[in-house]
Amino acid sequence: MTEQATKMTWVPEATCGQARAGHLHTRHGTVPTPTFMPVGTVGTVKGMTMDAVRSTGAGIVLGNTYHLMLRPTADRVQKLGGLHKMMDWSGPILTDSGGFQVMSLGALRKLDQDGVTFQSHIDGSKHRLSPEISTDIQYKLDATITMAFDECPALPATPETLRKSMELSMRWAARSREAFMAREGYGQFGIVQGGTERDLREYSVKALTEIGFEGYAIGGLAVGEGQELMFSTLDFTTPMLPQDKARYLMGVGTPDDLLGSVMRGVDMFDCVMPSRAGRTARAYTERGYINLRNARFAEDTRPLTPHDDSPMGGRYTRAYLHHLFRAGEMLGPMLLTWHNLAYYQRLMRQIRAAIVDGTLNELAIKLREDWSKGDWTEDEWPMPSLAL
């Protein structure tokens, strides 16, 4: 790493229990936290223009090293002016290192102490990722936040498997940091590994903080262990992390996952869930989720929610959305992805405001009560339908 220090900083604003509100200051803008990052794996949030993504209130998006190195390639992205210019997003971009995707390839990849050799899932061509290669690719993409290259074993796994994997990831973290080119307003996050084992997580945090990063991610969760075990792991992991750096929980999750994790001290999230759900007719609302393919919505003239202050503004009936999905029209997934991402951003704003006001516990009780109630009945509906 060059000696010039980066100036990416996370500045606290308020706390409520373990929950934190703050601002992440970067070269490409300031992001209020807690924040949810829409996943733009290959330079696009599926089904969304970047104007639509901006309209939801999103302040930062995610891209992926593995997918972009294969297509269109990091060199081509760099020639096109970087990921920000190519995808029309001037705000911060965090890029996953590619480690999770490569480790998911199974028989298509071969791991050694230096890195991973793998076959492309697209055409079978051979490629190589190492801490240095991953960091260089993210530099070419012009990632605002670069992630250290790591290995992420699937859970459940034996303590010995987790230990060996974590120790390898810590060696790779040191190499990733050495390869990182520090620039003003850019940063690199180390990734805490160790499964659900407290001693391994403690070792990992100590190793990463000795290396020194602009932020710290918690990896190796939401990989099959269940919410209860995830939360109990966060209970002992987040207090170990530096108080003055951003904390990012990777690949999480449902609205209740986000709420519970914020209450345990997490600042940043990403997950494909709201956009993937939008493509499969699932809409997230203040009363849980509903499946728009269900026949009961065929003549339902209500909008998705009576509290929709998203850019969709309640303009589309449930019946119309049901029709779009039944007809296989691409507009259905586009509209529902827009709705879900807007709901996630609205939820994060609610949570952040409650932290600042010191009322997060009260909000958590109300949110969970409402989610458990299920869809509004006709008698509960507080506004007229959209029928002419």
Disulfide bonds with the S-S distance in Angstrom:
none
